[in-house]
């Protein structure tokens, strides 16, 4: 997906640092980069964006994207943008693009923070709202898209990856050796027991939270959503049909794209079910990518081949091996 990075502080970021950052970000967004400078509450705001074009690939949808008092850079996708666009059009909004980004901004214009309740998708965005003299940083409900923060000197930096933040700041945060040890000893499940990252002083905006900035000192992250559990009695058939209906509806809106669609096909039940729906229910001509492990405990090649034959789709395979592991790590 796309890459975003930005800063809020007392002055503009050095042009050479911005240039280096844009070059570094092209791995996340090969379809162009953009920069925006703004002012909020006396502080200078810098937004940098690298685009991977999925919806409305025309340059008119390039970011940073402006609409009225709002400017945004966002990494992710608003899946229900078609439905929201129709609703907003009935409320009098007019659109210049076919992009989900413009719909996101129009929704914010109409409902402000309440727009998040209506949005289905994955995102990490930085939004300048000059009408309210603030910057909003926001992360999707389940934290699919990353969003890091680092205060360095009098400036707060934020972005998709710590390396982008370091390039924009012209300084590197210290490595958090304790976090690395925790991972090596306890595995990835231990990482989110505490709000730490692999770098000292670098934090993440929590999933389903937003942060308000009126300077380099961020507000306490504010939750805009939490998972609720409301069980009700139902029959086995109701459960099956309900699951099918919701899964198909989710796939229907997630398959919206102006570029070819690809799936990671592992041979497990999740990717098999989803790719099957995409082809057999919605008629998509998709490509499948699979990782083949030479360890027989993790080798699901037979399942993958059966699904590829069933779907009649192309399958690109990457083979992994434990041999030469440390040499590859060194590279």
N, C-alpha and C positions, 0 to 999 in steps of 0.2 A: 504494500500500500504506500501511500504518500509519506512524506517526511515534513515535520514542522519543527521550528525552533524560534525562540524569541527572547526578548529581554525588556525589562523595565527598570529605569534608573535615571541618574542625573544628566546623562548626555548621550549623544549618538555613538553607536558602535563603530570602531575603525573599519573603513571600507575594505582594507586588505583581509581583515578577519571575516567579514561577510563573504567576500569572494572565495576564500578557502572553505568556508562552511558550505556554501552553495555547491562547490565542486564535490565535497565529501558526501553531500546528501543525494547526489544523482543516482546512487545505487538504489535508493528507495523510490526515486521519482525520475525516470529517464525522459519524461515528456515535457520538461521545462521547469524553470525555477522563477520565483518572483520575490520581491522585497517590498515592504511597506513601512513607512515611518509615521508615527502619530504622537500625540501628546495627551496625557491623562493626568489631571490633578497636579500639573507642573512637572511631571516626569515624562521622559521620552520613552516611547514604546517602539520596539523594532520587531517586525514579524518577517520570517523567512520561510519559504515554501518550496518543496520539490514535488512535482506532480506525476502520479501514475494515473493516466486518464482511463476511467471506467464508464462513467455516465457523462454524456455530452462531451465528446472528445474535441470539440471545436475550441479554438483559443479563447472564444468569448467566455468560457467557463473557467478560465485560469484563475488561480488564487495567488496572492491575497484577493479576496472578492469583497466588493463594496456594495452596500445597499442602504441608502439613506444615511443615518448616523452610525451604521454598523460596518465593521471590517472584520473578516474572519480568515483564519487558516485552519483547516481541519484535515485530519487523517482518518479515513474510514469511509463509511457509506450509510446513507439514510435509506433504508429499504422501502419504507412506505411513503416515499416522496410523491408518488403519483396520487395517492389518496389525499395526502395533505395539500398538494398543489390544487386539486379540485376544490377542496374545502376553502382554501384561502382565496381562490378565484371567485367563489361565490360571495366572499366577504369584501370583494373589491380590489384585491391585489392583482397586479399585472406583472408578467414575467418576460425577461429578455432572453432567457436561455432555457434549455431543457434539463438543467443540472439539478442534482439534489442539494448542492451547496446553496443555491439561490433560494430553494424552498426552505432550507434550514433558517436562513436569515429572515425570510418573510414570516416564518412561524415565530421567530423571536420578536420581530416587530409587533406582531399581533398579540402574543400571549406572554412575552418576556420569559421568565424562568419556568412558568407553567407549560411552555412549549415542550419541555423535556418529557412531560407525562404523555405527550402524544407521539413522540418520536420512537420509531423502532429501527434499530440499527446498531452499528458499532462506530465509536468515534472517540477522538481526543481532539479538542479544539481550543483555540485561543481567540477570543472575540473582543474587539475594541468597541465599546459603546460610548461614543462621545456625548450622547444626550444625557447619559447617567454619569459621565466622567469616571469610567471604570473599565477594567479589563476582567473578563470572565475566563477562567480556565476550567474545563469540564471533561470528565471521562465517562465512558458508557457504563451501563448498569453492571456488567460483569468484568470490566477491566480488560476487554479484548485488546484495546489499543493503549499503548503505553504513554505515560506523560510524567516526565521527571522535573524536579525543581532543584536548583542550586543557588544559594546566596553567596556571591563572591564580591567582596568589597562593598560598594554601595549599590550594587546592581543585582537583581534577581533574574536568573536565567531559567528557561523552561523549554522542554522539547521532547521529541520522540526517542532520542538516544543520548546517553551521557556523552558520547564522542562528539555529537553536534554541539552540545552545550559547551564542552571544553574548547572546541574550535572557535565558537563565537566569543567566548570569554577570553581566549588567548591564554588560558591557564588550565591545568589539569587537577581535578580533585584527587586527594590521596586515596590509595586502595584500602578498602576495609578488609584486612586480613582475617578478622574474626568471622565475618560473614562467609568468606571463602572456606574457612575451616568448618563452619557449621554445615555448609553444603557438602563438602567432601566426606564428612563423618555421618551426617544424618539424611542426606539426599534433599531433593528439591522441595519435598513436603514441609521441611523445616523453615524454608525461607520466609514465609509470610506469617510466622508466629509473632514476629515483631516487625515494626515498620522500618526495616533497614534495606540498604542496597549494597552492591559490591564497592561502593565509593563513599568515603566519609563525607557527611554533610549533604549528600544527594538523597532526596526523598522522592516518593511517588505521590501524585494525587490519587487518593483512594478510589476504587471503583464506585460508581453511582454517587459521586460527590462533585461539587463545584467549589472553586476558590475565587474570591473577589480580590482584585488588586487595585489600589489607588496609589501605589508606590511600591518600592522594593520589599515592603513588609507584608506578606500575604495574610489574609484572614484565616481563621480556623476553617478547615474544609467543612462544607455544609452538605449533608446527605439530602438528595432529592428523591431517593427511592430506596426501598428495602423489600426483600423477598418476604412474602406473607404466606402462611399456611392455613387454608380454609377447607378442611376435608368435608366431603359430603358423601352420603351413601349412594352407590350406583351399582348397576349390574356389570358383569364381565363384558357384555356386548357394548354397553354404554361407554365403558372405559376404553375398549378397543376402538370404537368409532370416534370417540373424542380425541384420542391420541392421533388417529389417522387424519382427522380433519385439521388438527392444529399443525401437524407435521407437513401436510400438503400445502397449507396456507403459508407457512414459513418458507418452504421451498419456492413457492410461486413468486414471492416478492424478492427473495434472495437471488433468484436467477436473472433479475433485470440487469442487463449489461449491453453496452454498445461495442463491446469487444468479445472475442471468443471466450467461452467458459471452460475452465479446467477444474478437475477434482483431484485431491490426494486420495488414492485408492489403496488402502492397507490390506484389504481382505477381511477386515473385521465387520461386525454387524452395522456399525454406524455409517461408514463410508459406502458399504454395499447398499444399504437402504436408501441413502441420499442420492447416490449416483443412479440407482434404479428408478427412483421417482423422477429425476431430471430427464432421463431418456424415455422411459415407458409411460410416464404420466403426462409430462410436459413437452415431449418431443425434441429435446435439445440434442444437438450434435456436439458432444463434449469430448475433451481429451482427458485422459487419466494419467497421473504420475504416481509411481510406486517406488518405494525403497525396499530392496531385497537384501535381507541379512543372511550372511553365510553361516550364522549360528542356527542350527536346526530348531532350537527352542523358539525362535522368533520368525522362522521362515514360513510365510503364508502365501507362497507363490502359487500353490495349487488353487487356493481360494481366489486369488487375483485373476489367474488365467480363466477360471470358470466364469467370473463376473464379466471380464472383458469379452469373452465369447458370447455371453448372454446379451450384452449391450451392443456388441458390434462396434466398439469404440477403439480409438488409437490408445496405446499404452506406452509411455516412456518410462524406462526402468533405470534406477540408480542402484548400483551394488555397493554394499559396505562390507568392511572386514575389520577384525581386531588386529590383524597383522600390520605392523608399521604404525601403530596408534600414536606412540610418543613422538615419532618423527613427524607425523602429520600435525600433531599439536604444536610442535616447534615451528613448523611452517606457518 
